[in-house]
């Protein structure tokens, strides 16, 4: 007697803040088998998994918003060994033709997996990149609020009465800020009194935000240097640019099948814009715009300070390329370099500590090494103390030390 084969099923989940709406479809016939709603708690996630497995052998689950509302459920399913596929919201035309409610969206998520239209593996969110994401998110809001507070402070200074402006207009912004923190809040003139109160509040806010930014950067840099030293050592890559690029890649960056996929994710993949006899490519306006801005900052730094990049720019300008086209080419190259540093870093990345040990062992002074490299001694000192990370410069310094002692 043959043992009956257990039917295979595929799940779909429409995620929300308080509840998740799930649907289970037959993998072979695409027929809807069951639909239900579950709370977005640890118990609710486990109940969702058990309910889906009760319907049959679970092949995969399509989950919407795996980076926000669906993050907890996605992590729970992956930990249980279930294949999770990231699903985008239904297309506008599909919503118009099929209607819109939570159960329809859950079924659409499952059908997107079955049809192959959705195939992306979500970010795992369970490693150092997730810690970096938390710090970078806090830094981004603090930096934005600081700029806004500074603009408000300066605007109030411009609108202040002449007697007040005459005293502070000749001072630097930092001196104005230090003076505003010490303003007394009682004054004879009502307008100037409340102006001083507002300026004092803004000055205190700016100082608080600056302290937050310094604290975040002190935490962020060691994490990146420990887990991704090859990335932070690339020329022009600072801690915040590295953080934005790592956030785009995720903790499980190996889910990206090639450096071209990473470039696409960063919006640095050229888009065909040819017509007739004209063959050209245009700017990619998709992908992570934060990662794209990080690539742009790296390129601009290299165009100003890297000799190889300067020669490349000069050659491409001579070929008739515009500055914007050259920047797009360089962004694509940097994306390739960053992907290699994340996915396949070298076995050993020399650090500032290695440089200091080699320099001391060779008896080379910091000033002599700086002169040989044509850089300021402070730059070498910052490398050795781990404040700055520049793999190329460390390699150059180690080679220079070897040449100086042979």
C-alpha positions as CSV (number, residue, x, y, z in Angstrom):
1,X,0.0,0.0,0.0
2,X,1.5,3.4,-1.0
3,X,1.8,6.1,1.6
4,X,-0.2,9.2,0.6
5,X,2.0,12.2,-0.3
6,X,1.5,15.2,2.0
7,X,0.4,18.3,0.0
8,X,2.9,21.1,-0.4
9,X,1.8,24.6,0.5
10,X,3.1,28.2,0.2
11,X,2.3,31.0,2.6
12,X,1.8,34.7,2.3
13,X,1.7,37.3,5.0
14,X,0.4,40.9,4.9
15,X,2.1,42.6,7.9
16,X,0.9,45.4,10.1
17,X,1.8,47.0,13.4
18,X,-0.5,44.9,15.6
19,X,-1.6,42.0,13.5
20,X,-0.4,39.9,10.6
21,X,-2.8,38.5,8.0
22,X,-1.7,35.1,6.6
23,X,-2.9,33.0,3.7
24,X,-1.9,29.5,2.6
25,X,-2.1,28.3,-1.0
26,X,-1.6,24.9,-2.5
27,X,1.8,25.0,-4.3
28,X,0.6,22.8,-7.2
29,X,-2.9,24.2,-7.9
30,X,-2.5,27.7,-6.5
31,X,-5.8,27.2,-4.7
32,X,-6.4,29.1,-1.4
33,X,-6.5,26.7,1.5
34,X,-6.9,28.9,4.6
35,X,-6.7,32.5,5.8
36,X,-6.3,33.8,9.3
37,X,-5.1,36.7,11.4
38,X,-2.4,36.6,14.2
39,X,-1.0,39.1,16.7
40,X,2.5,40.5,16.1
41,X,4.0,38.9,19.2
42,X,6.5,36.1,19.8
43,X,3.6,33.7,20.6
44,X,1.7,35.0,17.5
45,X,4.7,34.4,15.2
46,X,5.0,30.8,16.5
47,X,1.2,30.3,16.1
48,X,1.4,31.5,12.6
49,X,4.2,29.0,11.8
50,X,2.3,26.1,13.4
51,X,-0.9,27.0,11.6
52,X,0.9,27.1,8.2
53,X,2.5,23.8,8.8
54,X,-0.8,22.2,9.7
55,X,-2.0,22.9,6.2
56,X,0.8,20.9,4.6
57,X,4.6,20.7,3.9
58,X,5.6,24.4,3.9
59,X,7.8,25.3,0.9
60,X,8.2,29.0,1.4
61,X,6.5,32.1,2.9
62,X,6.2,35.4,1.2
63,X,6.3,38.3,3.7
64,X,5.7,41.9,3.0
65,X,7.7,44.7,4.7
66,X,10.5,42.5,6.0
67,X,12.5,45.6,6.9
68,X,9.7,47.1,9.1
69,X,6.5,45.4,10.2
70,X,7.5,42.0,9.0
71,X,11.0,42.0,10.4
72,X,10.1,40.0,13.6
73,X,8.1,37.4,11.7
74,X,10.7,37.0,9.0
75,X,13.5,36.4,11.6
76,X,11.3,33.9,13.5
77,X,10.5,31.9,10.3
78,X,14.2,31.9,9.2
79,X,15.2,30.6,12.7
80,X,12.7,27.8,12.2
81,X,14.3,26.8,8.9
82,X,11.6,28.2,6.7
83,X,12.5,29.8,3.4
84,X,11.3,33.4,3.5
85,X,10.9,35.6,0.4
86,X,10.6,39.4,0.5
87,X,7.5,40.6,-1.3
88,X,6.8,44.1,-2.5
89,X,3.3,45.6,-2.2
90,X,0.9,44.6,-5.0
91,X,1.1,46.6,-8.3
92,X,-1.4,49.4,-8.7
93,X,-3.1,47.7,-11.6
94,X,-3.5,44.5,-9.7
95,X,-5.1,46.4,-6.8
96,X,-7.4,48.1,-9.2
97,X,-8.5,44.8,-10.9
98,X,-8.6,42.5,-7.9
99,X,-9.6,44.9,-5.1
100,X,-7.7,45.6,-1.9
101,X,-8.0,44.1,1.6
102,X,-5.6,42.4,3.9
103,X,-6.6,38.8,2.9
104,X,-6.2,39.7,-0.8
105,X,-2.8,41.1,-0.1
106,X,-1.7,38.0,1.9
107,X,-2.8,35.8,-1.0
108,X,-1.0,38.1,-3.5
109,X,2.2,37.7,-1.5
110,X,1.9,33.9,-1.7
111,X,1.1,34.0,-5.5
112,X,4.1,36.3,-6.0
113,X,6.3,33.6,-4.5
114,X,4.7,30.8,-6.5
115,X,4.9,32.7,-9.8
116,X,8.6,33.6,-9.2
117,X,7.8,37.3,-9.4
118,X,9.2,37.6,-5.9
119,X,12.5,35.9,-5.2
120,X,14.5,38.3,-3.0
121,X,16.0,37.0,0.2
122,X,15.3,39.5,3.0
123,X,18.0,40.9,5.2
124,X,18.6,38.8,8.3
125,X,19.0,41.7,10.7
126,X,20.7,39.6,13.4
127,X,24.4,40.7,13.2
128,X,26.7,43.6,13.5
129,X,25.1,45.4,10.5
130,X,21.8,45.6,12.5
131,X,23.7,47.2,15.4
132,X,25.3,49.6,12.9
133,X,21.9,50.4,11.5
134,X,20.6,51.4,14.9
135,X,23.5,53.8,15.6
136,X,23.4,55.3,12.1
137,X,19.7,55.9,12.3
138,X,20.1,57.8,15.6
139,X,23.1,59.7,14.1
140,X,21.1,60.7,11.0
141,X,18.3,62.2,13.0
142,X,20.7,63.9,15.5
143,X,22.7,65.5,12.7
144,X,19.5,66.7,10.9
145,X,18.1,68.2,14.1
146,X,21.5,69.8,14.9
147,X,21.6,71.6,11.5
148,X,18.0,72.7,11.9
149,X,18.7,74.1,15.4
150,X,21.8,75.9,14.1
151,X,19.8,77.5,11.3
152,X,17.2,78.6,13.8
153,X,19.8,80.0,16.1
154,X,21.5,82.0,13.3
155,X,18.1,83.3,12.0
156,X,17.2,84.6,15.5
157,X,20.6,86.3,15.7
158,X,19.8,88.1,12.4
159,X,16.4,89.2,13.6
160,X,17.6,90.4,17.0
161,X,17.4,94.1,18.0
162,X,20.3,96.2,16.8
163,X,21.6,96.7,20.4
164,X,21.7,93.0,20.8
165,X,23.2,92.3,17.4
166,X,26.0,94.9,17.8
167,X,27.3,92.9,20.8
168,X,27.3,89.5,19.2
169,X,27.7,90.0,15.4
170,X,31.5,90.3,15.6
171,X,31.8,87.0,17.5
172,X,32.2,83.6,15.9
173,X,29.3,81.1,16.0
174,X,31.0,79.0,18.6
175,X,31.5,82.1,20.9
176,X,27.9,83.1,20.3
177,X,26.8,79.5,21.3
178,X,28.9,79.6,24.5
179,X,27.5,83.0,25.4
180,X,23.9,81.9,24.8
181,X,24.2,78.9,27.1
182,X,25.0,81.4,29.9
183,X,22.2,83.9,29.2
184,X,20.1,84.8,32.2
185,X,16.4,84.4,31.7
186,X,15.1,87.6,33.3
187,X,15.5,90.9,31.5
188,X,13.9,94.3,31.5
189,X,12.8,94.3,27.9
190,X,10.2,91.6,27.1
191,X,11.4,91.1,23.5
192,X,15.0,90.7,24.4
193,X,14.2,88.6,27.4
194,X,12.3,85.9,25.4
195,X,14.9,86.2,22.6
196,X,17.6,85.3,25.1
197,X,15.5,82.4,26.5
198,X,14.9,81.0,23.0
199,X,18.6,81.3,22.1
200,X,19.6,79.7,25.3
201,X,17.3,76.7,24.7
202,X,18.6,76.3,21.1
203,X,22.2,76.5,22.3
204,X,21.6,73.8,24.9
205,X,19.9,71.7,22.3
206,X,22.8,72.1,19.9
207,X,25.3,71.1,22.6
208,X,23.2,68.1,23.5
209,X,23.0,66.9,19.9
210,X,26.7,67.4,19.4
211,X,27.4,65.3,22.4
212,X,25.1,62.6,21.0
213,X,26.8,62.7,17.6
214,X,30.2,62.3,19.3
215,X,29.0,59.4,21.4
216,X,27.5,57.6,18.4
217,X,30.6,58.0,16.3
218,X,32.8,56.7,19.2
219,X,30.6,53.6,19.2
220,X,30.2,53.2,15.5
221,X,33.8,53.3,14.3
222,X,35.1,50.4,16.5
223,X,32.2,48.1,15.4
224,X,33.0,48.7,11.7
225,X,36.7,48.5,12.2
226,X,36.3,45.1,14.0
227,X,33.9,43.4,11.7
228,X,34.6,45.1,8.3
229,X,38.2,46.5,8.5
230,X,38.7,46.0,4.7
231,X,35.8,48.3,3.9
232,X,36.7,51.0,6.4
233,X,40.3,50.9,5.0
234,X,39.2,51.8,1.4
235,X,40.3,55.3,0.3
236,X,37.5,57.8,0.9
237,X,35.3,55.5,3.0
238,X,34.5,57.0,6.4
239,X,32.4,55.4,9.1
240,X,29.1,56.8,8.0
241,X,29.6,56.0,4.3
242,X,30.6,52.5,5.3
243,X,27.5,52.3,7.6
244,X,25.2,53.3,4.7
245,X,26.7,50.8,2.3
246,X,26.6,48.0,4.9
247,X,22.9,48.8,5.7
248,X,22.2,48.3,2.0
249,X,24.0,45.0,1.9
250,X,22.6,43.6,5.2
251,X,24.1,41.1,7.6
252,X,23.6,38.3,5.0
253,X,25.3,40.1,2.1
254,X,26.0,36.7,0.5
255,X,22.4,36.7,-0.6
256,X,23.6,39.1,-3.4
257,X,24.7,36.9,-6.3
258,X,27.1,39.4,-7.8
259,X,28.7,42.8,-7.5
260,X,26.3,43.9,-10.3
261,X,23.4,43.1,-8.0
262,X,25.0,45.2,-5.2
263,X,25.5,48.1,-7.6
264,X,21.8,47.8,-8.6
265,X,20.9,47.8,-4.9
266,X,22.9,51.0,-4.5
267,X,21.4,52.7,-7.5
268,X,24.8,52.7,-9.3
269,X,23.8,50.4,-12.2
270,X,23.6,52.3,-15.5
271,X,20.2,52.1,-17.2
272,X,20.0,51.7,-21.0
273,X,18.6,54.9,-22.6
274,X,19.4,54.1,-26.3
275,X,17.2,55.0,-29.3
276,X,17.9,54.5,-32.9
277,X,21.5,55.3,-33.7
278,X,22.1,56.9,-30.3
279,X,23.5,54.5,-27.7
280,X,23.8,55.8,-24.2
281,X,23.0,55.0,-20.6
282,X,21.3,57.2,-18.0
283,X,21.3,57.6,-14.3
284,X,19.7,54.8,-12.2
285,X,17.1,56.5,-9.9
286,X,16.3,53.3,-8.0
287,X,18.0,51.5,-5.2
288,X,19.0,52.8,-1.8
289,X,19.5,56.5,-2.1
290,X,21.5,56.6,1.1
291,X,23.9,54.1,-0.3
292,X,24.0,56.0,-3.5
293,X,24.9,59.2,-1.6
294,X,27.7,57.3,0.2
295,X,29.2,56.2,-3.2
296,X,29.0,59.8,-4.4
297,X,30.8,61.1,-1.3
298,X,33.6,58.5,-1.8
299,X,34.0,59.4,-5.4
300,X,34.2,63.1,-4.7
301,X,36.9,62.5,-2.0
302,X,38.9,60.4,-4.5
303,X,38.5,63.0,-7.3
304,X,40.1,65.6,-5.0
305,X,42.7,63.6,-3.2
306,X,43.5,60.3,-5.0
307,X,46.1,60.6,-7.8
308,X,44.9,57.5,-9.7
309,X,41.3,58.9,-9.8
310,X,42.6,62.3,-10.9
311,X,44.4,60.7,-13.9
312,X,41.3,58.7,-14.7
313,X,39.1,61.8,-14.7
314,X,41.6,63.7,-16.9
315,X,41.7,60.8,-19.4
316,X,37.9,60.5,-19.6
317,X,37.5,64.3,-20.0
318,X,39.8,64.1,-22.9
319,X,37.7,61.4,-24.4
320,X,34.7,63.8,-24.3
321,X,32.9,62.4,-21.2
322,X,31.0,64.9,-19.0
323,X,31.8,65.2,-15.3
324,X,28.5,63.6,-14.4
325,X,29.1,60.6,-16.6
326,X,32.6,60.2,-15.1
327,X,31.1,60.3,-11.6
328,X,28.6,57.6,-12.6
329,X,31.4,55.4,-13.9
330,X,33.4,55.9,-10.7
331,X,30.4,55.1,-8.5
332,X,30.1,51.8,-10.4
333,X,33.7,51.1,-9.8
334,X,33.5,51.9,-6.1
335,X,30.4,49.7,-5.7
336,X,32.5,46.8,-7.2
337,X,35.3,47.6,-4.8
338,X,33.0,47.8,-1.8
339,X,31.2,44.6,-2.6
340,X,34.6,42.7,-2.7
341,X,35.6,44.3,0.6
342,X,32.3,43.1,2.2
343,X,32.0,39.6,0.6
344,X,35.6,38.6,0.1
345,X,37.9,40.6,2.3
346,X,41.6,39.7,2.5
347,X,42.8,37.3,5.1
348,X,44.7,40.0,7.0
349,X,44.1,43.7,6.8
350,X,47.1,45.7,8.2
351,X,46.0,48.0,11.0
352,X,47.4,51.1,12.6
353,X,48.7,48.9,15.5
354,X,50.6,46.8,12.9
355,X,52.1,50.0,11.5
356,X,53.2,51.3,14.8
357,X,54.8,48.0,15.8
358,X,56.7,47.8,12.5
359,X,57.8,51.4,12.8
360,X,59.1,51.1,16.4
361,X,60.8,47.8,15.6
362,X,62.6,49.4,12.6
363,X,63.6,52.5,14.7
364,X,61.9,54.9,12.3
365,X,60.5,58.1,13.8
366,X,57.0,59.2,13.0
367,X,58.2,62.4,11.5
368,X,60.7,60.7,9.2
369,X,58.0,58.3,8.0
370,X,55.6,61.2,7.4
371,X,58.2,63.1,5.3
372,X,58.8,60.0,3.2
373,X,55.1,59.6,2.5
374,X,54.6,63.4,2.0
375,X,51.9,63.6,4.6
376,X,51.5,65.4,7.9
377,X,52.8,63.5,11.0
378,X,49.3,63.8,12.5
379,X,47.9,61.6,9.7
380,X,50.3,58.8,10.6
381,X,49.6,59.3,14.3
382,X,45.9,59.0,13.8
383,X,46.4,55.8,11.8
384,X,48.5,54.3,14.5
385,X,46.0,55.2,17.2
386,X,43.1,53.7,15.3
387,X,41.3,57.0,14.9
388,X,41.6,56.9,11.1
389,X,41.5,53.7,8.9
390,X,43.2,53.8,5.5
391,X,44.4,50.4,4.3
392,X,46.2,51.7,1.2
393,X,48.2,54.3,3.3
394,X,49.1,51.6,5.9
395,X,50.4,49.4,3.0
396,X,52.4,52.3,1.6
397,X,53.8,53.1,5.1
398,X,54.9,49.5,5.7
399,X,56.6,49.4,2.3
400,X,58.3,52.7,3.0
401,X,59.6,51.4,6.4
402,X,60.9,48.3,4.6
403,X,62.7,50.5,2.0
404,X,64.1,52.8,4.7
405,X,65.7,49.9,6.7
406,X,67.2,47.9,3.7
